[in-house]
């Protein structure tokens, strides 16, 4: 066999081996299912574990005030109230059917439930949902659903308002996009969604990012307001309100908040 033919045979065999290995890998991944290290699954493991070990005493640490719900330890209470009053209450009334993504311990839901007709609380963590059920006990207009993927289990055009407070900061863009697409599906015409992401353009957001060596779910996923604008546009939603940097508010100095509307 000539040298040129031998080289050609080696190249052909290598292509076949590579193609065969790729097919085998695809079969293995198909059988294995979603990666346990996906953003969704990693978030689930983090919040299940956090909820399991949380107590008012350990979360409060050196704080003087007594915490009421899981999550109260993140940010100042007055800052939370300001955001709820500006980004949630104006879009909710006694006839509204509302959904929360990432109810956690129920700290925001407790403020929203008295204002609406029905509140559907979603979370990817079973432990978080159990805590929220205890904290929101006695509210017949509140229901709870465990998510096993980034999609809201509801019929099309179910909700007047969908919101998520301090949750999308932990999601990568692909996971955010799945929720954005579902907003368009589950919202009624004229309905609104409130999203809360990180913001590299904000002083606190940049400081938070610059302290990290690499991305972690706990350390937040860095995006800019333009990212939210693209996702909203691509799923047919319009941004009708967005936040400005405010150094007096922990969240507004670090994050980006927006109200999306479905025409």
N, C-alpha and C positions, 0 to 999 in steps of 0.2 A: 504494500500500500504506500502510495506517495505521501510525503509529508503534508501536502496541502489537503489531501483527503482525510488523513488522520486528524488534522486540526479541525476540519469541518465536522467529523464524526463526534469529536469531543464536545464541540459547541452545541451540536444537536442534542446529545445526551444530557448536557448540563441544563438546557432549556426544559427538557422533559422532566428532569429531577426537580427543578425549581417549580415547574407547574404542578407536579405531583405533590410536592411539599405544601404548596399553597392550598391545594384542594383538601389535603388531610387536615391542615390547620383550620380551614373553614368548617369542616365537619366537626372537629373538636369543639370549636367555639359555638357552633350551632347547638350542640348537645349540652354544652355547659350553661347556656343561657346568658343573661346579662352579667357583666363583670361585677363582682362584689365591691370593686373599688370605684364604681361609677359615682358621680356626684350625688345622685339620688340615694343610693345605698349607703354611702358614707355619711351623708346627713342623717339618715335614719339611725345608724348605729350610734352616732354622736349624741343625738337627742334622746334616744332610749336610755343611754347610759347616764346622761346628765340628769334626766328626770328621776331615774332610779335612786341617785345618791343625793338629790337636792333636799335640803331642809331650810327653814327660815333662818336658823341659827348659823349654819355654815355659809349660806349665801350672803347674809348681812355682814359677816366678818366684823369690821370695826365701825360699821354704820350705827348711828344712834336710833334711827327710825326702824320700826318693826315692819318687815315685809309681809304683804298680804298674799301675793300670788307669785308663782314661779315666773321669772322674767322681770319682776320689779327691781331686781338688783342691777339691771342694765339701763343706764341713763337716769336722768332726774325726772321725778314724777311730774313736775310742772312742764317740762319739755314734752313729755308724752301727751299731756292734756292739751297743749297748744296744737300739736299735730292732729290729734283726734278732732278737735273743734274746727280746724281749718280744712282738713282733708277727708273727713268721714261724715261728720254731722250734717254738712250742707247737702249731702247726696242721699240722705236717709230720712224717711218719715214713717209714720205709723202704718202705712200700707206697703212698705218696702219688704221685698224678699231679698235677703242679703247672705253672702257667703264670705267666710274668712279662710284664707289659706295659711296654715301654720298657726293654729290657735294656741299652741303651747300650753301654759298653765291657765289661760283664760283671762289674762289681765286686760286685754283690749276688748274681748268679747263681753266682759262684764259691763263695759261702758256703752257698748253698741246695742246689746239685747233689749234694754228698756226702750230704745228709740224706734224699733222696727217691728214689723208683723212677725217675721220668722228669720232666724239666724241659723244657717247651716255651717257648722265648724268642721273644717278638714285639717288633718295632720297626718304626716307619714310615720309618726311615732305612736305606738299603742300606749306606751307609758305616759306620754304627754296627754293623750286623750283622756286617760283615766284621771289624771290630775285636774284637767279642765272640767270633767263631769262632776267632780267633787266640789270644785270652786263655784261652778255655775248651777249647782243643785237648786231645785225649786223654781227654775225658769222653764215653763212648759213650751215656750216658743223656740227653744234651742235644741238642735239635734247634732249628732256627731258622726263623722264618717272617717274611717281609716283609709288612706290612699296607699296603693301598692305601685303606683307609677304617677308621673307628673301630669295628671289629668283629673278634672273634676267629674265625679260621678253624678251627673244631673242631665236632665233632658235639655235640648236646645231651647234657648230663650226662656230660661227659668228665673234668672236673677235680675233685679234692678241695679244691684251694686255688688261688686266683688272687691275685696281689699286684702292686703297682706302687709303687715307692719314689721319691719326689721327682720324679714325672712329672706327676701331675694338677695340680700348682701352675701348670703352663703351659697348662692346658686351660680353655676357656670352659665355661659350664654346659651348653650344648647338646651339646658333644662329650663331656663327662663323662656326661651322661644316656645317650648311645648305648652307652658302655661299661657303665654300670650295668645297663641292660636286658640286655646280653649276659652279665653275671655270672649273672643268674637263669637264663639258658638253658644255659650251659656247665657250671655247677656241678652236682655230684651232690647229691641230697638229703642234708642235713646238712653240706654243704660250706661253706667260708668264703672271704671275699675281704678283702684288706687294701688300704685306700685311704689316700692321703696328699695332702691338699690344703692350701691356704693357710688362714690363720685371722686374720681382722681383729680378733678379740677377744684375741689373744695379743700381748704387748708387742712382740716382734720382728716379728710380722706387721703390726701397725699402723705401726711405724716404717718397715718396708719400703714399705708403701703410701703413707705420708705424704710420702715423698721423691720420689714420682712426680708428674709433671704430668698424665699420662694413661696409660691401660692399654697395655702392650706384652706380647707373649708372653714376652720375656726378663725382664720385670719382675714376672711372675706375675699370675694372675687372682684378684682378691680375693673370697673367700667366707667364710662363717661356719659353725660346726658345724651350725646348723639347716638350712643348705642341703643338706648331706650327709644329714641325717636325712630330709628331704623326698624326696630322690632315692631313698634306700633304701626308704622306705615305699611309694613309688609303684611300685617294681618288685618288691615283695613280699619284701624282705630285711629282716632285723632287726639292729640294731646291738647287739652283745654285749660290745664293749670299745671304749673311747674314751680318748684321751690327755688328760692334764691339763698345764697350763703348768708347765714346769720350766726356770728360768733357767740351770741348769747344763748343759743340753743344747741345742745350736744349733737342732736341728729342733723339739724340743718347746717351745722358747721362741718359735718363729716359726709353726709349722704345726699342723694338726689331723690326727690319725691315728685310724682306726677300723677295727674288724673287723666285717664283715657276715656274717650266717649265713642260709643257705637252709634252711628247714624241710623 
